[in-house]
Amino acid sequence: MPRGRPFTDRVEPLERRSQVVQLRADDLTFVEIGRTLGIHKSTAKRDYDAAMADARERSIEAAEAHKAAELAVLSAVRVRLLAILNANHPYVNDGRVVRGVHDVGPNIAAARELRQNSERISKLLGLDAPTRKVIEVLSEDIVDAAIRQELLAVEALDAADGGAGAAVETAAAPRTPS
């Protein structure tokens, strides 16, 4: 047997990945998988991670294909429901068509089905998913710090004006009746 990397020289990476996944499914650690396959434990881990990523990608692709097929069916049903909704249906009484009177029952039933169809399409496309909102919460400490900062700024302005701000405050203060 050649020295160095005998296993990796003989096995394609995709085949090795499937072997790593199988051994991992048999509850072997990455160290044990490495020993079994003649590779380093980090290589076994990388192969496992890559195989799992491929599986997720295939799963996502399959889900998208299913979603597209389902959407096509729902769209075809929608077209038929709209045709029923927009049609005039004859009114039948005792097996006879009553002239000049239209039956609205099929229209109402089609409208209900159309609503359910629209809800299903919305769910399929994710349009009914809740939206996330970012809410900023201010604590008393933050508000108090902002007020103190504003007061310092006002005091600095008062000091720069030579105390004229104090006269304004006194003039603007409410007077109590005597």
N, C-alpha and C positions, 0 to 999 in steps of 0.2 A: 504494500500500500504506500502511495507517495506521502511524503512528509508535508507538513503545513496545513493546508485547508482541504483535506480530502473530500469532505462532504459537500462543501459549497462549490467545488470544482465540478462535481458530477450532477448537481441538482439545480434546476432552474429556480430563480427566486419565487415565482408564483407557486410552484410545486412545494417549495420549502415553506412558504406562508401557510399553505393549506395543512401541511404536516404540523406546523407550530400550533395552528388553531385546534387541530384534532387533539394534540397532546395537552394543550391547555384545557380543552373540554374534559380530558381525562384527569383533571385536577393536578397536573404536574406544575411545579414552579418553573420560572424562567431559567433558573440555574439547572434544574433537572432536564428541561427541554434542550438547553445548550449542550449538556453532556451527551444526551441521547443523539442529537443531530450533528455533534462535532462543531458547534458554533458557540460564540460568546453569548452570555446571558443578555447583553444589551442588544445583540443582533436578533435574538429570539423575541425580545420585547418590541423592537422596531418592526419586525415582521408581523407580530400579532397586532400592533397598533395600525399598521398599514392595511392588514386584512380587514380589521374592523371598520376602518374608514371607507374601504372599498364597499363593504357590505352596507354601510349606512348610505353611501352614494347610490348604490343599486336600489336600495329600499326607497330612497327619495324619488329616484327616477320612476320606479314602479308606481309609487303613490301619485306622482304627477300624471302618469299615463292613465291611471284609473280615474283620476279627477277629470281629465280631459274627456274620457269616454262617458263618464257620468254627466258632465256638463252638456255633451252632445245629445244625450237622451233627454235630459230635462229641457233643452232648447226645442227639440222636436215636439215634445209633449206640450210645451208652451204655445207653439204655432197652432197645434190642433185645438187647444183650449181657446185661443183667441178666435179661431174660426167658428167654434161653437158659440162663443159669447156674442159675436157680431152677427150671427145668423138669425133669421126669423123662423121660429118653429111653429108649425100649425097646431092649433088646439083641437084635440080629439075628445069627443064625448060619445059614449056608447058605441065605440068602434067607428064613428063617423067624423070626418073632418068638418069643423065648424068654420065656414068662410068668414073672413074679415076679423077673426080673433086669433091672436098669437099667444102661444104658451110661453111664459117667461121662466118657467121652472128650469129648463135646461140652461138658460142664460145665468140664472142665479147659481146653479150647481157649478157651472163652468167658472164663474167668478170666484167661488170658494176654492175650487181646485187651483185656479190661477194664483190666488193668494198663497196657498200652501207651496205651490211650485216656486214662486218668487222667494219665499222664505228659505226653501231648500237651496236654491241657487245662491242666495246671500250667504248661507252657512258654508256652502262649498267653496265660495270665493273668499271667505273670511271677512265679509263685510259686516257681520254681526258681532265681531269680536269687540270686547270692551276696549276703550281707549285709555291710555295712561296719561295721567296729569301729574305734573311736578308741582308739589305744594311746598312753599317755603314757610317754615315755622320760625318765628322770632321769639326768643326768650326774653324775659324781663331784663336780664343782664345786657343783652344787645341793645334793647330799647333805652335802658337807663344810660348806657355808655354813649349812645347817640345824642340823648338829651344833654348829658354833661358836656359833650363836645360842642353842641350848639350854644350852651350857656357860656362856655369859655370863649367862643368866638364873639358872642354879644358883649361880654365883659371886655374883651380886647378892643372891640370897636368903641365901647364907652370910654375906655382909657385913652384911646387915640383922639376922641372928640373932646377930651378934657372934662368928662363928667356930664356933658349935655344930655346924654341918654337918661340920666337919673331924673332930670327935670321932665323929660317926656313921660317917663313912667309915672311920676307923681301926678302929672296933669291928666294922664289917661286913666288913673285909678278911679274906681267908682266912689262916689261920695255917699256917706251915710247921712240920713236925715238927723238934724239935731233937735 
